[in-house]
Amino acid sequence: MHPFDKALELEASGDGRWRGRTLPEWANMVGPFGGITAATLLRAVERHPQRHGQPIALTVNYVAPVADGEFDIVTRAVKTNRSNQHWIVELWQGDEVKTTATAVFGLRRDGWTESEITAPQAADPAGIASSVPPFGVVWFDNYDMRFVDGAMPATGEDPTPSASSTTTLWVRNNPPRPMDFAALAAVSDIFYPRVFLRRGEFVPAGTVTMTVYFHADEPQLAAQGADFVLGTARAHHFSGGYFDQSAHLFGRTGTLLATSHQFVYFKA
């Protein structure tokens, strides 16, 4: 089983509930990688027998660190109509909620299509070296990341602040795996905190809330296959110990697959 699919294994426990468990290979500095948590919550809704349509939006609120071990996911359909379906999702450990989410699924229809954003210019990933995971962050090993610009600051050196918070990179699962909505949700959180780049050093930081908008449909994801995704992310404002960062994910041919926005805590 692919490491990503292994992390998303869920056992139905009745009444819209699912039992899962963290895996050490997806560990972050505190708890599991936020992207794998988001993907797991989305997968729980995808597996629900009442699920209607494809994912169009997912908002994840990281309430408290998820501890190593088992967890329970509770899913509840709030409203279903002809076009879309709204869900509330919670991840529990014991008697404490660790993550909350809302998900919107919808039926996509053929119609007028246009995009006002284009993929950034980037060299082919075959000519870019894979990045080396920093200071033993385990979950990085599950991705092949090739930075076009805005690579993660080096550790153990004098800080070199950057005037720009923008990072552009190619990324795919390691080992390669065909793209689906859960994998797209995880990749939307692939970008390290923008404050690292601006400050030129690592500081305490963590995502508080993240929203992913899925622009791709199932045929577009099937066409993407296991190929690299081109992602770009930047921040907009740093103040009061928080900043926001947005990201765009494109397929190899320039198709916009997803956009995301998140609010991040930092201490610097």
Residue pairs with C-beta under 8 A, 6 or more apart in sequence:
1 9
2 173
2 175
2 177
3 23
3 25
3 26
3 142
4 36
4 39
4 142
4 173
4 177
4 182
4 183
4 186
5 177
6 23
7 23
7 25
7 26
7 36
7 39
7 40
8 20
8 36
8 39
8 40
8 43
8 182
9 20
9 21
10 18
10 19
10 20
10 40
10 43
10 44
10 47
10 73
11 18
11 19
11 20
12 18
12 47
13 19
13 72
16 48
16 74
16 75
16 76
16 77
17 72
17 73
17 74
17 75
18 44
18 47
18 72
18 73
18 75
19 70
19 71
19 72
19 73
20 40
20 70
20 71
20 72
20 73
21 69
21 70
21 71
22 31
22 32
22 66
22 67
22 68
22 69
22 71
23 32
24 68
24 138
25 138
25 139
25 141
25 142
26 32
26 33
26 36
26 138
26 139
26 142
27 33
27 68
27 138
27 139
28 34
28 137
28 138
28 139
29 137
30 65
30 206
31 37
31 65
31 66
31 67
32 66
32 139
33 139
33 186
33 189
34 60
34 62
34 189
34 207
34 210
35 185
35 186
35 187
35 188
35 189
35 190
36 139
36 186
37 60
37 62
37 66
37 91
37 99
38 58
38 60
38 101
38 185
38 186
38 188
38 189
38 210
38 212
39 182
39 183
39 185
39 186
40 73
40 91
40 182
41 58
41 60
41 73
41 89
41 91
41 99
41 101
41 103
42 55
42 58
42 103
42 181
42 182
42 185
43 182
44 73
44 75
44 89
45 51
45 55
45 75
45 87
45 89
45 103
45 105
46 55
46 181
46 182
48 75
48 77
50 77
50 80
51 85
51 105
52 80
52 84
52 85
52 105
52 107
53 84
53 85
53 105
53 106
53 107
53 108
54 105
54 106
54 107
54 108
54 181
54 214
54 217
54 218
55 103
55 104
55 105
55 181
55 185
55 214
56 84
56 104
56 105
56 106
56 108
56 213
56 214
57 102
57 103
57 104
57 211
57 212
57 213
57 214
58 101
58 102
58 103
58 104
58 185
58 211
58 212
58 214
59 101
59 102
59 103
59 209
59 210
59 211
59 212
60 99
60 100
60 101
60 209
60 210
60 211
61 99
61 100
61 101
61 208
61 209
62 99
62 206
62 207
62 208
62 209
62 210
63 97
63 98
63 99
63 100
64 96
64 97
64 98
64 99
65 98
66 91
66 93
66 98
66 99
67 93
67 98
69 93
70 93
71 91
71 92
71 93
71 98
72 91
72 92
72 93
73 89
73 90
73 91
73 92
74 89
74 90
74 92
75 87
75 88
75 89
76 87
76 88
76 89
77 85
77 86
77 87
78 86
78 87
78 88
79 85
79 86
80 86
82 107
83 106
83 107
84 104
84 105
84 106
84 107
85 104
85 105
85 106
86 102
86 103
86 104
87 102
87 103
87 104
87 105
88 100
88 101
88 102
89 100
89 101
89 102
89 103
90 97
90 99
90 100
90 101
91 97
91 98
91 99
91 100
91 101
92 98
108 217
115 256
117 248
117 256
118 254
119 230
119 248
119 250
119 254
119 256
120 148
120 168
120 230
120 232
122 148
122 168
122 170
122 230
123 148
125 146
125 170
125 228
128 146
128 147
128 148
128 170
129 146
130 144
130 145
130 146
131 140
131 145
131 146
131 147
131 151
131 152
131 169
133 140
133 141
134 140
134 152
134 155
134 202
135 155
135 202
141 174
142 173
142 174
143 171
143 172
143 173
143 174
143 187
143 190
144 171
144 172
144 173
144 174
144 176
144 228
145 169
145 170
145 171
145 190
146 169
146 170
146 171
146 228
147 167
147 168
147 169
148 168
148 169
148 170
149 166
149 167
149 168
150 162
150 164
150 165
150 166
150 167
150 168
150 169
150 197
151 167
151 169
152 192
152 196
152 197
153 159
153 160
153 196
153 197
153 199
153 200
153 201
153 202
155 202
159 199
159 200
159 201
160 200
161 198
161 199
161 200
162 197
162 198
162 200
164 197
164 198
164 234
165 194
165 195
165 197
165 198
165 234
165 235
165 245
166 197
166 232
166 233
166 234
167 191
167 192
167 194
167 197
167 232
167 233
167 234
168 230
168 231
168 232
169 190
169 230
169 231
169 232
170 228
170 229
170 230
170 231
171 187
171 190
171 228
171 229
171 231
172 226
172 227
172 228
172 229
173 183
173 226
176 226
177 183
177 226
178 221
178 222
178 224
178 225
178 226
179 221
179 224
179 225
179 226
179 227
179 229
179 257
180 221
181 214
181 221
184 212
184 214
184 216
184 221
184 249
184 257
184 258
185 212
185 214
185 258
187 229
187 231
187 249
187 258
188 210
188 212
188 247
188 249
188 258
188 260
189 207
189 210
189 260
189 262
190 231
191 231
191 233
191 245
191 247
193 205
193 206
193 207
193 243
193 245
193 264
193 266
194 233
194 234
194 235
194 243
194 245
194 264
195 203
195 205
195 235
195 238
195 243
195 264
195 266
195 268
196 202
196 203
196 205
198 235
198 238
199 268
203 266
203 267
203 268
204 266
204 267
204 268
205 264
205 265
205 266
205 267
206 264
206 265
207 262
207 263
207 264
207 265
208 242
208 262
208 263
208 264
208 265
209 262
209 263
210 260
210 261
210 262
210 263
211 260
211 261
211 262
212 258
212 259
212 260
213 258
213 259
213 260
214 257
214 258
215 256
215 257
215 258
215 259
216 224
216 251
216 255
216 256
216 257
216 258
220 251
220 255
220 257
221 257
223 251
223 255
224 251
224 252
224 255
224 257
227 251
227 252
228 252
229 249
229 250
229 251
229 257
230 249
230 250
230 251
230 252
231 247
231 248
231 249
231 250
232 247
232 248
233 245
233 246
233 247
233 248
234 245
234 246
235 243
235 244
235 245
236 243
236 244
236 245
236 246
237 243
237 244
238 266
241 265
241 266
241 267
242 263
242 264
242 265
242 266
243 263
243 264
243 266
244 261
244 262
244 263
244 264
245 261
245 262
245 264
246 259
246 260
246 261
246 262
247 259
247 260
247 261
248 256
248 258
248 259
249 256
249 257
249 258
249 259
249 260
250 256
250 257
251 257
